[in-house]
Amino acid sequence: MFDEAVVDQVIPLPDDDVIRMTRSLCRDHGHLVGFSAGAAALAILKLDLSAEDTVVFPLCDSGKPYLEKLFPA
């Protein structure tokens, strides 16, 4: 069950940007992840963080089921 009271912030992200980030995680960083991980990475980049901040987040899904969407022929 979703408890809205524990959510600090919602960051809307365009689908095209999430797809680009997910592809970048695979091509540039070697992480074959799905769209949830791509969205998490993109959302972190939109946070107002300082150089001293450290962010840790799980790459929580696999991109294997999405290969045709991530890299269409």
Sine and cosine of phi, psi and omega as CSV:
sin_phi,cos_phi,sin_psi,cos_psi,sin_omega,cos_omega
0.00,0.00,0.69,-0.73,-0.02,-1.00
-0.99,0.13,0.82,-0.57,0.03,-1.00
-0.94,-0.34,0.99,-0.14,-0.05,-1.00
-0.87,0.50,-0.39,0.92,-0.04,-1.00
-0.91,0.41,-0.38,0.93,-0.05,-1.00
-1.00,-0.09,0.00,1.00,-0.01,-1.00
-1.00,0.03,0.82,-0.57,0.02,-1.00
-0.99,0.15,-0.63,0.77,-0.12,-0.99
-0.35,-0.94,0.59,-0.81,0.13,-0.99
-0.92,-0.38,0.77,-0.64,-0.03,-1.00
-0.90,-0.43,0.97,-0.26,0.04,-1.00
-0.93,0.37,0.68,-0.73,-0.04,-1.00
-0.74,-0.68,0.77,-0.64,0.07,-1.00
-0.91,0.41,0.64,-0.77,-0.01,-1.00
-0.82,0.58,-0.68,0.74,-0.02,-1.00
-0.88,0.48,-0.61,0.79,0.03,-1.00
-0.93,0.38,-0.63,0.77,0.03,-1.00
-0.90,0.43,-0.68,0.74,0.01,-1.00
-0.89,0.46,-0.69,0.72,0.04,-1.00
-0.87,0.48,-0.68,0.74,0.01,-1.00
-0.91,0.41,-0.66,0.75,0.00,-1.00
-0.89,0.46,-0.67,0.74,0.06,-1.00
-0.89,0.45,-0.65,0.76,0.00,-1.00
-0.90,0.44,-0.65,0.76,0.03,-1.00
-0.87,0.50,-0.58,0.81,0.02,-1.00
-0.97,0.23,-0.83,0.56,-0.10,-1.00
-0.93,0.37,-0.70,0.71,-0.14,-0.99
-1.00,-0.03,-0.39,0.92,-0.11,-0.99
-0.83,-0.56,-0.10,0.99,0.07,-1.00
0.97,0.22,0.37,0.93,0.00,-1.00
-0.94,-0.34,0.96,-0.29,0.04,-1.00
-0.99,0.13,1.00,-0.02,-0.07,-1.00
-0.88,-0.47,0.22,-0.98,0.04,-1.00
-1.00,-0.05,-0.12,-0.99,-0.11,-0.99
-0.94,0.35,-0.46,0.89,0.03,-1.00
-0.90,0.44,-0.69,0.73,0.03,-1.00
-0.93,0.37,-0.62,0.79,0.06,-1.00
-0.88,0.47,-0.66,0.75,0.03,-1.00
-0.91,0.41,-0.65,0.76,0.01,-1.00
-0.89,0.45,-0.70,0.71,0.01,-1.00
-0.89,0.46,-0.68,0.73,0.00,-1.00
-0.91,0.41,-0.66,0.76,0.01,-1.00
-0.89,0.46,-0.62,0.78,0.01,-1.00
-0.88,0.47,-0.63,0.78,0.01,-1.00
-0.91,0.41,-0.38,0.92,0.00,-1.00
-1.00,0.03,-0.13,0.99,0.04,-1.00
-0.96,0.27,0.46,-0.89,0.04,-1.00
-1.00,0.05,1.00,0.05,-0.07,-1.00
-0.95,-0.31,0.48,-0.88,0.09,-1.00
-0.99,-0.11,0.18,-0.98,0.00,-1.00
-0.90,0.44,-0.38,0.93,-0.01,-1.00
-1.00,0.07,-0.23,0.97,-0.03,-1.00
-0.95,0.31,0.57,-0.82,0.10,-0.99
-0.85,-0.53,0.74,-0.67,0.02,-1.00
-0.85,-0.52,0.75,-0.66,0.08,-1.00
-0.83,-0.55,0.77,-0.64,0.06,-1.00
-0.56,-0.83,0.53,-0.85,-0.01,-1.00
-0.98,0.19,0.59,-0.80,0.20,-0.98
-1.00,0.04,1.00,0.00,-0.36,-0.93
-1.00,0.04,0.05,1.00,0.01,-1.00
-0.51,-0.86,0.24,-0.97,0.00,-1.00
-0.98,-0.18,0.54,-0.84,0.05,-1.00
-1.00,0.03,-0.07,1.00,-0.06,-1.00
-0.82,0.57,-0.70,0.72,0.01,-1.00
-0.93,0.37,-0.23,0.97,-0.09,-1.00
-0.94,-0.34,0.25,0.97,-0.10,-0.99
-0.84,0.54,-0.65,0.76,-0.02,-1.00
-0.93,0.36,-0.54,0.84,0.04,-1.00
-0.98,0.21,-0.60,0.80,-0.02,-1.00
-0.95,0.30,-0.67,0.74,-0.09,-1.00
-0.75,-0.67,0.95,0.30,-0.01,-1.00
-0.90,0.45,0.53,-0.85,-0.03,-1.00
-0.93,0.38,0.00,0.00,0.00,0.00
